[in-house]
């Protein structure tokens, strides 16, 4: 076929301005539309005849996930703190809510826990009693470590919370002497 005179698509027969706008595939010339359709058809056939459909689907999902992440980074300039893609097919607003009282969350804090303000006040009291800056800071640190150690030891002995709190209060009183 001589395409120098009138370049046209061998499939649909549409005319193009230049021969370089045609794609050559297996000896035939395709216009852009026919080429795209041919590739779509070929991809569908390959997918249907493939033995690894699960792998192909998994790879496609991974590529979509990466594309979404890259789009977010381009838009916002940083990675998301917690990137969770939207789940498709599940409407969470329609899910039933469980009625009843929610359980109280267990707190790791205890009554004799020293807050920052309490540590600062204790530090000032020790300074007024004549301790140096380093000594007062070290005594506060030692008190916190000792509190943790006593609490763990009493928990190991299966003591009640009230007994543990009394022991820690006695420990704090001993430091101020």
C-alpha positions, 0 to 999 in steps of 0.5 A, a space after each residue: 500500500 502506498 501511503 505517500 499519496 493519501 495516508 489513511 487508516 486501514 481499519 476505519 479508512 479515515 484520512 490523516 494529514 501526515 503519515 507519521 500520525 498513523 501507527 504501524 502495528 503488524 503491517 497495518 496502519 492505525 489512526 489514533 482512535 483505532 490504535 487505542 481501541 485495539 490496545 484496549 481489546 488486546 488488554 482485555 483478551 490478555 487479562 481473560 486468558 491470563 492464569 494470574 488474574 488475582 496478581 493482576 488485580 492486586 497489582 492494579 490496586 497497589 498502583 491505584 493506591 500509589 497514585 492516590 498517595 502521589 496525588 496527595 503529596 503533590 497537592 499538600 507537599 507532605 505525606 499524610 499522617 495516617 493515609 487510609 484510602 476510602 473503602 469502596 462498597 461499604 457505607 459506614 453511616 448505614 451500619 447499626 450502632 451498638 447500644 449500651 454503656 461503653 466500658 470505662 477506659 483504664 487509666 495508667 495514671 495513679 493518685 500519687 503521680 507527680 505532674 510537672 507542676 508538682 515536680 516544680 513545687 517539690 524542686 522549689 521546696 528542696 531548694 529552700 531546704 538547702 539542697 543544691 540545684 543538681 541535688 534537688 533535681 536528682 532527688 526528684 528524678 529518684 523519687 519518680 523512679 522509686 515510685 515506678 519501682 514500688 508500683 511495679 513491685 506491689 503489682 507483682 505482689 497482687 496488692 490492691 490499688 489503695 495499698 499501692 497509693 498509700 505506699 507511694 504517698 508514704 514514699 513522697 512524705 519520706 522524701 520531704 523529711 
